[in-house]
Amino acid sequence: MSSTVKLPVIEATPQSFQDFGQVIEASPDGDEFGPRDAQLDLTRGIPRFYIMHLKDRPFKFSAITHHASATQCLGSVGARVWYLGVARASIVDPSDVDGGDSKSKVVKSKCGHFFVPPDPNDVRVFRISGSKFVKLHVGTWHAGPLFKAESIDFYNLELSDTNVVDHTTHNFRKEDRVDFVFDD
């Protein structure tokens, strides 16, 4: 049996979200590229920018995913309010994996990279509201988008094969006996 953890909702701002990625807000046309712009890493494949139609994404999750080969950008079409569960990236270099105590926590993904599973105590939920989007750091664990509406369209920038060859999931219910919920 799993326990249910109710998470507080945090408004996503450039400061509050910095451990997980960036919050990108509108800037004047003609501004030169700088640190407020999405710092992308799409060098390991063909970028894919598309609109995905999502339905029935209630305020609960028990699994979380990361991508080890690219950053990812997500935003709602029409500046609709949505939510994202996250945990810090935990990809580790295989050369840093030694025979000590840390080895028992390191997992090799089906995609070939090594990671430390996310700790349930480190999971956060962010509200993304207004005309902004989030860019996730490489390896940031994420659950969502989640939302109140019946359906929302989202734009998504990742690699063309991200969901085929770079999709690692941690199941909190199975591995940690934890489910997450939130309300807003």
Accessible surface in RSA format (square Angstrom, percent):
REM  Atomic radii and reference values for relative SASA: ProtOr
REM  Chains: A
REM  Algorithm: Lee & Richards
REM  Probe-radius: 1.40
REM  Slices: 20
REM RES _ NUM      All-atoms   Total-Side   Main-Chain    Non-polar    All polar
REM                ABS   REL    ABS   REL    ABS   REL    ABS   REL    ABS   REL
RES MET A   1   222.22 115.1 153.23 101.4  68.99 164.3 130.57 111.0  91.65 121.4
RES SER A   2    33.74  28.5  12.83  17.1  20.91  48.2   3.12   6.6  30.62  42.9
RES SER A   3    65.32  55.2  56.85  75.9   8.48  19.5  50.22 106.9  15.11  21.2
RES THR A   4    88.59  63.0  57.40  58.2  31.19  74.3  31.89  42.8  56.70  85.7
RES VAL A   5    55.87  36.8  53.14  48.1   2.73   6.6  55.87  48.5   0.00   0.0
RES LYS A   6   141.85  69.2 116.91  71.7  24.94  59.4  71.01  63.9  70.84  75.5
RES LEU A   7    16.65   9.3  13.84   9.9   2.81   7.1  14.26  10.0   2.39   6.4
RES PRO A   8   100.20  73.0  87.23  79.5  12.97  47.1  98.77  81.5   1.43   8.9
RES VAL A   9    32.37  21.3   4.51   4.1  27.85  67.1   4.51   3.9  27.85  75.5
RES ILE A  10    54.96  31.3  51.34  38.2   3.62   8.7  54.96  39.6   0.00   0.0
RES GLU A  11    58.16  33.4  50.44  38.2   7.72  18.4  43.35  83.8  14.81  12.1
RES ALA A  12     0.00   0.0   0.00   0.0   0.00   0.0   0.00   0.0   0.00   0.0
RES THR A  13    46.75  33.2  46.39  47.0   0.35   0.8  42.26  56.8   4.49   6.8
RES PRO A  14    56.16  40.9  48.35  44.1   7.81  28.4  49.65  41.0   6.51  40.5
RES GLN A  15   129.01  72.1 121.54  88.8   7.47  17.8  61.97 131.9  67.04  50.8
RES SER A  16    42.78  36.2  19.01  25.4  23.77  54.8  30.36  64.6  12.42  17.4
RES PHE A  17     0.03   0.0   0.03   0.0   0.00   0.0   0.03   0.0   0.00   0.0
RES GLN A  18   115.72  64.7 105.55  77.1  10.17  24.2  23.98  51.0  91.74  69.6
RES ASP A  19    68.65  48.1  52.92  52.7  15.74  37.2   7.68  18.1  60.97  60.8
RES PHE A  20    13.89   7.0  13.89   8.6   0.00   0.0  13.89   8.4   0.00   0.0
RES GLY A  21     2.38   2.9   0.00   N/A   2.38   2.9   0.00   0.0   2.38   5.3
RES GLN A  22    29.17  16.3  26.73  19.5   2.43   5.8  22.42  47.7   6.74   5.1
RES VAL A  23     7.99   5.3   0.00   0.0   7.99  19.3   0.00   0.0   7.99  21.7
RES ILE A  24    17.65  10.0  16.31  12.2   1.34   3.2  16.44  11.8   1.21   3.3
RES GLU A  25    90.43  51.9  74.58  56.4  15.85  37.7  24.65  47.7  65.78  53.7
RES ALA A  26    88.48  81.4  56.53  87.2  31.95  72.7  68.20  96.0  20.28  53.7
RES SER A  27    52.25  44.2  25.78  34.4  26.48  61.0  10.38  22.1  41.87  58.7
RES PRO A  28    90.01  65.6  74.58  68.0  15.44  56.1  86.37  71.3   3.64  22.6
RES ASP A  29   156.61 109.7 118.52 118.0  38.09  90.1  46.19 108.7 110.42 110.1
RES GLY A  30    70.20  86.6   0.00   N/A  70.20  86.6  40.80 112.0  29.40  65.8
RES ASP A  31    81.89  57.4  52.46  52.2  29.42  69.6  19.87  46.8  62.01  61.8
RES GLU A  32   159.46  91.5 136.20 103.0  23.26  55.4  55.82 108.0 103.64  84.6
RES PHE A  33   149.70  74.9 117.03  72.5  32.67  85.0 120.24  72.9  29.46  84.3
RES GLY A  34    18.81  23.2   0.00   N/A  18.81  23.2  18.81  51.6   0.00   0.0
RES PRO A  35   120.78  88.0 104.56  95.3  16.23  59.0 109.22  90.2  11.56  71.9
RES ARG A  36   161.79  67.9 148.48  75.7  13.31  31.7  86.05 117.6  75.74  45.9
RES ASP A  37    42.60  29.8  41.99  41.8   0.62   1.5   9.22  21.7  33.39  33.3
RES ALA A  38    16.94  15.6   9.24  14.3   7.70  17.5   9.24  13.0   7.70  20.4
RES GLN A  39    74.30  41.5  66.60  48.7   7.71  18.3  42.52  90.5  31.78  24.1
RES LEU A  40    83.52  46.5  48.79  34.9  34.73  87.3  49.05  34.4  34.47  92.8
RES ASP A  41    39.29  27.5  38.20  38.0   1.10   2.6  19.33  45.5  19.96  19.9
RES LEU A  42    28.54  15.9  18.66  13.3   9.88  24.8  19.65  13.8   8.89  23.9
RES THR A  43   120.75  85.9  83.80  85.0  36.95  88.1  80.75 108.5  39.99  60.5
RES ARG A  44   143.12  60.1 108.91  55.5  34.21  81.4  50.04  68.4  93.08  56.4
RES GLY A  45    37.67  46.5   0.00   N/A  37.67  46.5  23.60  64.8  14.07  31.5
RES ILE A  46   127.15  72.4 124.36  92.6   2.80   6.7 125.40  90.3   1.75   4.7
RES PRO A  47    74.10  54.0  57.68  52.6  16.42  59.7  57.74  47.7  16.36 101.7
RES ARG A  48   101.12  42.5  96.96  49.4   4.17   9.9  23.21  31.7  77.92  47.2
RES PHE A  49   136.15  68.1 107.76  66.7  28.39  73.9 107.76  65.3  28.39  81.3
RES TYR A  50    42.63  19.9  35.65  20.3   6.98  18.2  36.78  27.6   5.85   7.2
RES ILE A  51   111.74  63.6  85.10  63.4  26.65  64.2  85.10  61.3  26.65  72.3
RES MET A  52    34.87  18.1  30.17  20.0   4.70  11.2  22.36  19.0  12.51  16.6
RES HIS A  53   105.03  57.4  79.19  55.0  25.84  66.1  67.57  69.6  37.47  43.6
RES LEU A  54    20.05  11.2  18.70  13.4   1.35   3.4  20.05  14.1   0.00   0.0
RES LYS A  55   125.84  61.4 112.49  69.0  13.34  31.8  55.34  49.8  70.50  75.1
RES ASP A  56   104.63  73.3  87.17  86.8  17.46  41.3  34.50  81.2  70.14  69.9
RES ARG A  57    79.01  33.2  77.54  39.5   1.46   3.5  14.35  19.6  64.66  39.2
RES PRO A  58    70.00  51.0  62.17  56.7   7.83  28.5  69.54  57.4   0.45   2.8
RES PHE A  59    30.02  15.0  21.87  13.5   8.15  21.2  22.21  13.5   7.81  22.4
RES LYS A  60   129.14  63.0 120.89  74.2   8.25  19.7  63.68  57.3  65.46  69.7
RES PHE A  61    19.85   9.9   8.48   5.3  11.37  29.6  19.08  11.6   0.77   2.2
RES SER A  62    21.26  18.0  17.81  23.8   3.44   7.9   1.06   2.3  20.20  28.3
RES ALA A  63    37.06  34.1  30.11  46.5   6.95  15.8  30.26  42.6   6.81  18.0
RES ILE A  64     1.00   0.6   0.00   0.0   1.00   2.4   1.00   0.7   0.00   0.0
RES THR A  65    18.51  13.2  18.51  18.8   0.00   0.0   5.58   7.5  12.92  19.5
RES HIS A  66     0.00   0.0   0.00   0.0   0.00   0.0   0.00   0.0   0.00   0.0
RES HIS A  67     9.55   5.2   8.28   5.8   1.28   3.3   5.22   5.4   4.34   5.0
RES ALA A  68    15.48  14.2   7.17  11.1   8.31  18.9   7.17  10.1   8.31  22.0
RES SER A  69    33.21  28.1  33.21  44.3   0.00   0.0   6.60  14.1  26.61  37.3
RES ALA A  70     3.42   3.1   1.00   1.5   2.42   5.5   1.00   1.4   2.42   6.4
RES THR A  71     5.97   4.2   5.16   5.2   0.82   1.9   5.15   6.9   0.82   1.2
RES GLN A  72    12.30   6.9  11.35   8.3   0.95   2.3   3.05   6.5   9.26   7.0
RES CYS A  73     6.63   5.0   6.63   7.4   0.00   0.0   4.34  11.0   2.30   2.5
RES LEU A  74     1.84   1.0   1.84   1.3   0.00   0.0   1.84   1.3   0.00   0.0
RES GLY A  75     0.00   0.0   0.00   N/A   0.00   0.0   0.00   0.0   0.00   0.0
RES SER A  76     8.11   6.9   1.61   2.1   6.51  15.0   0.00   0.0   8.11  11.4
RES VAL A  77    66.55  43.8  57.39  52.0   9.17  22.1  60.14  52.3   6.42  17.4
RES GLY A  78    67.06  82.7   0.00   N/A  67.06  82.7  38.55 105.8  28.51  63.8
RES ALA A  79    42.38  39.0  25.48  39.3  16.90  38.4  27.54  38.8  14.85  39.3
RES ARG A  80   105.73  44.4 100.16  51.1   5.58  13.3  34.39  47.0  71.35  43.2
RES VAL A  81    68.76  45.2  57.97  52.5  10.79  26.0  57.97  50.4  10.79  29.3
RES TRP A  82     1.00   0.4   1.00   0.5   0.00   0.0   0.03   0.0   0.96   1.6
RES TYR A  83     5.52   2.6   5.52   3.1   0.00   0.0   1.38   1.0   4.13   5.1
RES LEU A  84     0.00   0.0   0.00   0.0   0.00   0.0   0.00   0.0   0.00   0.0
RES GLY A  85     0.00   0.0   0.00   N/A   0.00   0.0   0.00   0.0   0.00   0.0
RES VAL A  86     0.00   0.0   0.00   0.0   0.00   0.0   0.00   0.0   0.00   0.0
RES ALA A  87     1.54   1.4   1.54   2.4   0.00   0.0   1.54   2.2   0.00   0.0
RES ARG A  88   143.48  60.2 138.60  70.7   4.88  11.6  44.96  61.4  98.52  59.7
RES ALA A  89    45.97  42.3  23.51  36.3  22.46  51.1  23.69  33.4  22.28  59.0
RES SER A  90    24.52  20.7  15.43  20.6   9.09  20.9  24.52  52.2   0.00   0.0
RES ILE A  91    62.01  35.3  36.03  26.8  25.98  62.6  36.03  25.9  25.98  70.5
RES VAL A  92    40.20  26.5  33.44  30.3   6.76  16.3  37.96  33.0   2.24   6.1
RES ASP A  93    74.80  52.4  63.44  63.1  11.35  26.8  22.27  52.4  52.53  52.4
RES PRO A  94    79.46  57.9  68.11  62.1  11.35  41.3  68.83  56.8  10.64  66.1
RES SER A  95    97.97  82.8  57.66  77.0  40.31  92.9  56.67 120.7  41.30  57.9
RES ASP A  96   106.34  74.5  81.76  81.4  24.58  58.1  28.52  67.1  77.82  77.6
RES VAL A  97    32.91  21.7  11.72  10.6  21.19  51.1  13.31  11.6  19.60  53.2
RES ASP A  98    85.96  60.2  77.04  76.7   8.92  21.1  41.73  98.2  44.23  44.1
RES GLY A  99    74.03  91.3   0.00   N/A  74.03  91.3  33.29  91.4  40.74  91.3
RES GLY A 100    40.94  50.5   0.00   N/A  40.94  50.5  32.98  90.5   7.96  17.8
RES ASP A 101   135.31  94.8 121.34 120.8  13.97  33.0  42.76 100.6  92.55  92.3
RES SER A 102    59.42  50.2  53.14  70.9   6.28  14.5  45.84  97.6  13.58  19.0
RES LYS A 103   114.35  55.8 109.12  67.0   5.23  12.5  65.39  58.9  48.95  52.1
RES SER A 104   101.97  86.2  61.48  82.0  40.49  93.3  58.08 123.7  43.89  61.5
RES LYS A 105   134.56  65.6 128.43  78.8   6.13  14.6  77.21  69.5  57.35  61.1
RES VAL A 106    26.33  17.3   8.25   7.5  18.08  43.6   8.25   7.2  18.08  49.0
RES VAL A 107    60.26  39.7  56.51  51.2   3.75   9.0  60.26  52.4   0.00   0.0
RES LYS A 108   130.33  63.6 105.49  64.7  24.84  59.1  50.18  45.2  80.16  85.4
RES SER A 109     9.14   7.7   0.00   0.0   9.14  21.0   4.28   9.1   4.86   6.8
RES LYS A 110   219.27 107.0 174.10 106.8  45.17 107.5 126.84 114.2  92.43  98.5
RES CYS A 111    51.25  38.8  12.36  13.8  38.89  91.4  11.75  29.8  39.50  42.6
RES GLY A 112    37.82  46.6   0.00   N/A  37.82  46.6  23.39  64.2  14.44  32.3
RES HIS A 113    31.34  17.1  23.49  16.3   7.85  20.1  27.04  27.9   4.30   5.0
RES PHE A 114    49.26  24.6  48.81  30.2   0.45   1.2  48.81  29.6   0.45   1.3
RES PHE A 115    10.84   5.4  10.84   6.7   0.00   0.0  10.84   6.6   0.00   0.0
RES VAL A 116    48.39  31.8  48.39  43.8   0.00   0.0  48.39  42.0   0.00   0.0
RES PRO A 117    39.69  28.9  30.01  27.4   9.68  35.2  30.01  24.8   9.68  60.2
RES PRO A 118    10.04   7.3   0.37   0.3   9.67  35.2   6.83   5.6   3.20  19.9
RES ASP A 119    64.63  45.3  57.55  57.3   7.08  16.7  19.42  45.7  45.22  45.1
RES PRO A 120    31.10  22.7  26.33  24.0   4.77  17.3  26.62  22.0   4.48  27.8
RES ASN A 121   122.38  84.4 103.70 100.2  18.68  45.0  29.11  70.1  93.26  90.1
RES ASP A 122    74.17  52.0  70.31  70.0   3.86   9.1  14.64  34.5  59.53  59.4
RES VAL A 123     0.93   0.6   0.00   0.0   0.93   2.2   0.00   0.0   0.93   2.5
RES ARG A 124    94.53  39.7  93.40  47.6   1.13   2.7  15.33  20.9  79.20  48.0
RES VAL A 125     0.00   0.0   0.00   0.0   0.00   0.0   0.00   0.0   0.00   0.0
RES PHE A 126     2.15   1.1   2.15   1.3   0.00   0.0   2.15   1.3   0.00   0.0
RES ARG A 127    54.84  23.0  54.84  28.0   0.00   0.0  13.45  18.4  41.39  25.1
RES ILE A 128     0.76   0.4   0.53   0.4   0.24   0.6   0.53   0.4   0.24   0.6
RES SER A 129    29.97  25.3  26.81  35.8   3.16   7.3  12.89  27.4  17.08  23.9
RES GLY A 130    36.45  45.0   0.00   N/A  36.45  45.0  31.16  85.5   5.29  11.8
RES SER A 131    89.33  75.5  66.34  88.5  22.98  52.9  46.71  99.5  42.61  59.7
RES LYS A 132    28.09  13.7  20.78  12.7   7.31  17.4   7.63   6.9  20.46  21.8
RES PHE A 133    44.30  22.2  44.30  27.4   0.00   0.0  44.30  26.9   0.00   0.0
RES VAL A 134     0.00   0.0   0.00   0.0   0.00   0.0   0.00   0.0   0.00   0.0
RES LYS A 135     7.47   3.6   7.47   4.6   0.00   0.0   0.00   0.0   7.47   8.0
RES LEU A 136     3.15   1.8   3.15   2.3   0.00   0.0   3.15   2.2   0.00   0.0
RES HIS A 137    65.92  36.0  62.72  43.6   3.19   8.2  47.07  48.5  18.85  21.9
RES VAL A 138    42.69  28.1  32.25  29.2  10.45  25.2  32.25  28.0  10.45  28.3
RES GLY A 139     1.00   1.2   0.00   N/A   1.00   1.2   0.00   0.0   1.00   2.2
RES THR A 140     2.24   1.6   0.23   0.2   2.01   4.8   0.00   0.0   2.24   3.4
RES TRP A 141     0.00   0.0   0.00   0.0   0.00   0.0   0.00   0.0   0.00   0.0
RES HIS A 142    15.36   8.4  12.57   8.7   2.79   7.1   6.89   7.1   8.47   9.9
RES ALA A 143     8.29   7.6   2.43   3.8   5.85  13.3   8.29  11.7   0.00   0.0
RES GLY A 144    24.81  30.6   0.00   N/A  24.81  30.6   0.39   1.1  24.43  54.7
RES PRO A 145     3.31   2.4   3.31   3.0   0.00   0.0   3.31   2.7   0.00   0.0
RES LEU A 146    10.35   5.8  10.35   7.4   0.00   0.0  10.35   7.3   0.00   0.0
RES PHE A 147     3.54   1.8   0.21   0.1   3.33   8.7   0.21   0.1   3.33   9.5
RES LYS A 148   140.75  68.7 104.97  64.4  35.78  85.2  72.78  65.5  67.97  72.4
RES ALA A 149    32.30  29.7  14.50  22.4  17.81  40.5  26.90  37.9   5.41  14.3
RES GLU A 150   141.51  81.2 125.92  95.3  15.59  37.1  47.42  91.7  94.09  76.8
RES SER A 151    33.66  28.4  25.77  34.4   7.89  18.2   1.29   2.7  32.37  45.3
RES ILE A 152     6.06   3.4   2.52   1.9   3.54   8.5   6.06   4.4   0.00   0.0
RES ASP A 153    55.33  38.8  50.73  50.5   4.60  10.9   5.66  13.3  49.67  49.5
RES PHE A 154     0.00   0.0   0.00   0.0   0.00   0.0   0.00   0.0   0.00   0.0
RES TYR A 155    56.24  26.3  56.24  32.0   0.00   0.0  39.49  29.7  16.75  20.6
RES ASN A 156     3.32   2.3   3.32   3.2   0.00   0.0   0.00   0.0   3.32   3.2
RES LEU A 157    29.07  16.2  28.80  20.6   0.28   0.7  28.80  20.2   0.28   0.7
RES GLU A 158     2.48   1.4   2.48   1.9   0.00   0.0   0.79   1.5   1.69   1.4
RES LEU A 159     4.94   2.8   4.10   2.9   0.84   2.1   4.10   2.9   0.84   2.3
RES SER A 160    57.52  48.6  35.71  47.7  21.81  50.2  23.90  50.9  33.63  47.1
RES ASP A 161    58.25  40.8  57.49  57.2   0.77   1.8  20.52  48.3  37.74  37.6
RES THR A 162     1.87   1.3   0.99   1.0   0.89   2.1   1.31   1.8   0.56   0.8
RES ASN A 163    81.31  56.1  58.59  56.6  22.71  54.7  28.98  69.8  52.32  50.6
RES VAL A 164   126.07  83.0  94.74  85.8  31.33  75.5  98.81  85.9  27.26  73.9
RES VAL A 165    85.46  56.2  69.65  63.1  15.81  38.1  75.82  65.9   9.64  26.1
RES ASP A 166     4.81   3.4   4.81   4.8   0.00   0.0   3.55   8.4   1.26   1.3
RES HIS A 167    82.85  45.3  63.50  44.1  19.34  49.5  31.13  32.1  51.72  60.2
RES THR A 168    11.23   8.0   7.34   7.4   3.88   9.3  10.92  14.7   0.30   0.5
RES THR A 169    70.11  49.9  41.05  41.6  29.06  69.2  35.45  47.6  34.66  52.4
RES HIS A 170    14.38   7.9  11.44   8.0   2.94   7.5   7.45   7.7   6.93   8.1
RES ASN A 171    57.65  39.8  55.26  53.4   2.39   5.8  11.87  28.6  45.77  44.2
RES PHE A 172     0.00   0.0   0.00   0.0   0.00   0.0   0.00   0.0   0.00   0.0
RES ARG A 173   131.00  55.0 126.09  64.3   4.91  11.7  44.20  60.4  86.81  52.6
RES LYS A 174   160.19  78.1 129.62  79.5  30.57  72.8  83.26  74.9  76.93  81.9
RES GLU A 175   103.59  59.5  72.77  55.1  30.82  73.4  15.57  30.1  88.02  71.9
RES ASP A 176    51.83  36.3  29.35  29.2  22.48  53.1  10.77  25.3  41.06  40.9
RES ARG A 177   162.30  68.1 159.60  81.4   2.70   6.4  35.95  49.1 126.35  76.6
RES VAL A 178    14.95   9.8  14.95  13.5   0.00   0.0  14.95  13.0   0.00   0.0
RES ASP A 179    22.42  15.7  22.42  22.3   0.00   0.0  10.48  24.7  11.94  11.9
RES PHE A 180     0.11   0.1   0.00   0.0   0.11   0.3   0.00   0.0   0.11   0.3
RES VAL A 181    44.23  29.1  44.23  40.0   0.00   0.0  44.23  38.4   0.00   0.0
RES PHE A 182     8.29   4.1   0.00   0.0   8.29  21.6   0.43   0.3   7.86  22.5
RES ASP A 183    96.19  67.4  80.85  80.5  15.34  36.3  16.60  39.1  79.60  79.4
RES ASP A 184    63.91  44.8  24.46  24.3  39.45  93.3  32.34  76.1  31.57  31.5
END  Absolute sums over single chains surface
CHAIN  1 A    10127.6       7876.1       2251.5       5414.2       4713.4
END  Absolute sums over all chains
TOTAL         10127.6       7876.1       2251.5       5414.2       4713.4
